[in-house]
Amino acid sequence: MKILYAGSPDCSAEVLKELFKLLDGTGNEISAVLTNPPSAKGRHHDLTPTPTGLAAEELGLPVLTPEKLDGSAREAVAAYSTDLLVCFAYGRIFGPKFMALFPQGGINYHPSLLPQYRGCAPVPAAIWNMEKVTGFTVQRLAQKMDSGDILLQKQYTMTGKETADSLLHIAAKEGAPMLRDAILAIQNGTAHGTPQEEAKATYCKMFCKEDGEIDWNRSAAEIDAIIRACTPWPGAFTTANGTVLKLVEASVYSGNAGEVCGAVAASDSDTSGAAACPGTVIGMDKMQGILFQTGDGLLAVRVLQWQAKKAMPFKDFLNGSRNFVGNVCGAAKN
């Protein structure tokens, strides 16, 4: 079969390159690649192809970059007489007229256990919600988003250390072999899809910058998950003395709070011995990082970054930020 591969970001480029190798000798070939148009980047706003477009060029594959999937785009795709559409992270809806170009229809790789986390950001959503298990799915393309019959599915047990970036890289490594197997099953006539259970469908949204702002009233475990879910985008942040402070790496504190270096006590007005208010920088653990009080437990932050500055390990950060311990950060101080 001749295949049109559709995708745009880095993770999709990884899958394209590996799938191209895995299909060698199977009687199937990627004939062309569909990706988003080049975008302006850098200081000079130079037009830069998508990572998938660049990968296609390296492989010597024709690249299609239409602004819209309109009649002219369909005409360009039709010129390659492809049998099957294979998609991972293209980011656009394929209409009925476009799908009619492919005698074998289309398949999509989605990094969740569908019908859970349909939508554009399943990887950070799974981390944000502290899922114990997630996974990867190859499904038939359908008109309703991520609702097609499931061809293949694989579970992944979370370690609790994944960032959105690292989990997406894992998803990319799993994607090419799964897509190869689905393509071979379609080629051999043995692909049998399982309808999704609509009653169990959940959805995720595109993350925005505001999602990265830390609410210190949450628990340390929740904030740790949010920081990892927001890595690399949109980045987790709080404010300290009116300045944006990014929290790059952190974990739930596992040490003895009574042995914290430079620890601050509860406020002078508090005679009950209760913990400091959420958002308070209470001290430092020499191994785990700067400790922040949360709504439940302490968060140890290992790497921090002032706005417009470089990210720094916590000891270097404290050397350059005297009297940081005792600050009350973020909205929780109100």
GIVENBEL-V832705 format. One record per residue. N is the residue number from 0. RES is the residue in three letters. SS is DSSP state (H for helix, E for strand, - for the rest). Layout:
n = (N/N)
res = (RES/RES)
ss = (SS/SS)
This chain:
n = (0/1/2/3/4/5/6/7/8/9/10/11/12/13/14/15/16/17/18/19/20/21/22/23/24/25/26/27/28/29/30/31/32/33/34/35/36/37/38/39/40/41/42/43/44/45/46/47/48/49/50/51/52/53/54/55/56/57/58/59/60/61/62/63/64/65/66/67/68/69/70/71/72/73/74/75/76/77/78/79/80/81/82/83/84/85/86/87/88/89/90/91/92/93/94/95/96/97/98/99/100/101/102/103/104/105/106/107/108/109/110/111/112/113/114/115/116/117/118/119/120/121/122/123/124/125/126/127/128/129/130/131/132/133/134/135/136/137/138/139/140/141/142/143/144/145/146/147/148/149/150/151/152/153/154/155/156/157/158/159/160/161/162/163/164/165/166/167/168/169/170/171/172/173/174/175/176/177/178/179/180/181/182/183/184/185/186/187/188/189/190/191/192/193/194/195/196/197/198/199/200/201/202/203/204/205/206/207/208/209/210/211/212/213/214/215/216/217/218/219/220/221/222/223/224/225/226/227/228/229/230/231/232/233/234/235/236/237/238/239/240/241/242/243/244/245/246/247/248/249/250/251/252/253/254/255/256/257/258/259/260/261/262/263/264/265/266/267/268/269/270/271/272/273/274/275/276/277/278/279/280/281/282/283/284/285/286/287/288/289/290/291/292/293/294/295/296/297/298/299/300/301/302/303/304/305/306/307/308/309/310/311/312/313/314/315/316/317/318/319/320/321/322/323/324/325/326/327/328/329/330/331/332/333)
res = (MET/LYS/ILE/LEU/TYR/ALA/GLY/SER/PRO/ASP/CYS/SER/ALA/GLU/VAL/LEU/LYS/GLU/LEU/PHE/LYS/LEU/LEU/ASP/GLY/THR/GLY/ASN/GLU/ILE/SER/ALA/VAL/LEU/THR/ASN/PRO/PRO/SER/ALA/LYS/GLY/ARG/HIS/HIS/ASP/LEU/THR/PRO/THR/PRO/THR/GLY/LEU/ALA/ALA/GLU/GLU/LEU/GLY/LEU/PRO/VAL/LEU/THR/PRO/GLU/LYS/LEU/ASP/GLY/SER/ALA/ARG/GLU/ALA/VAL/ALA/ALA/TYR/SER/THR/ASP/LEU/LEU/VAL/CYS/PHE/ALA/TYR/GLY/ARG/ILE/PHE/GLY/PRO/LYS/PHE/MET/ALA/LEU/PHE/PRO/GLN/GLY/GLY/ILE/ASN/TYR/HIS/PRO/SER/LEU/LEU/PRO/GLN/TYR/ARG/GLY/CYS/ALA/PRO/VAL/PRO/ALA/ALA/ILE/TRP/ASN/MET/GLU/LYS/VAL/THR/GLY/PHE/THR/VAL/GLN/ARG/LEU/ALA/GLN/LYS/MET/ASP/SER/GLY/ASP/ILE/LEU/LEU/GLN/LYS/GLN/TYR/THR/MET/THR/GLY/LYS/GLU/THR/ALA/ASP/SER/LEU/LEU/HIS/ILE/ALA/ALA/LYS/GLU/GLY/ALA/PRO/MET/LEU/ARG/ASP/ALA/ILE/LEU/ALA/ILE/GLN/ASN/GLY/THR/ALA/HIS/GLY/THR/PRO/GLN/GLU/GLU/ALA/LYS/ALA/THR/TYR/CYS/LYS/MET/PHE/CYS/LYS/GLU/ASP/GLY/GLU/ILE/ASP/TRP/ASN/ARG/SER/ALA/ALA/GLU/ILE/ASP/ALA/ILE/ILE/ARG/ALA/CYS/THR/PRO/TRP/PRO/GLY/ALA/PHE/THR/THR/ALA/ASN/GLY/THR/VAL/LEU/LYS/LEU/VAL/GLU/ALA/SER/VAL/TYR/SER/GLY/ASN/ALA/GLY/GLU/VAL/CYS/GLY/ALA/VAL/ALA/ALA/SER/ASP/SER/ASP/THR/SER/GLY/ALA/ALA/ALA/CYS/PRO/GLY/THR/VAL/ILE/GLY/MET/ASP/LYS/MET/GLN/GLY/ILE/LEU/PHE/GLN/THR/GLY/ASP/GLY/LEU/LEU/ALA/VAL/ARG/VAL/LEU/GLN/TRP/GLN/ALA/LYS/LYS/ALA/MET/PRO/PHE/LYS/ASP/PHE/LEU/ASN/GLY/SER/ARG/ASN/PHE/VAL/GLY/ASN/VAL/CYS/GLY/ALA/ALA/LYS/ASN)
ss = (-/E/E/E/E/E/-/-/-/H/H/H/H/H/H/H/H/H/H/H/H/H/-/-/-/-/-/-/E/E/E/E/E/E/-/-/-/-/E/E/E/-/-/-/-/E/E/E/-/-/H/H/H/H/H/H/H/H/-/-/-/E/E/E/-/-/-/-/-/-/H/H/H/H/H/H/H/H/-/-/-/-/-/E/E/E/E/-/-/-/-/-/-/-/-/H/H/H/H/-/-/-/-/-/-/E/E/E/E/E/-/-/-/-/-/-/-/E/E/-/-/H/H/H/H/H/H/H/-/-/-/-/E/E/E/E/E/E/E/E/-/-/-/-/-/-/-/-/-/E/E/E/E/E/E/E/E/-/-/-/-/-/-/H/H/H/H/H/H/H/H/H/H/H/H/H/H/H/H/H/H/H/H/H/H/H/H/H/-/-/-/-/-/E/-/-/-/H/H/H/-/-/E/E/-/-/-/-/H/H/H/H/E/-/-/-/-/-/E/H/H/H/H/H/H/H/H/H/H/-/-/-/-/-/-/-/E/E/E/E/-/-/E/E/E/E/E/E/E/E/E/E/-/-/-/-/H/H/H/-/E/-/-/-/-/-/-/-/-/-/-/-/-/-/-/-/-/-/-/E/E/E/E/E/E/-/-/-/E/E/E/E/E/-/-/E/-/E/E/E/E/E/E/E/E/E/-/-/-/-/-/E/E/H/H/H/H/H/H/H/-/-/-/-/-/-/-/E/-/-/H/H/H/-)
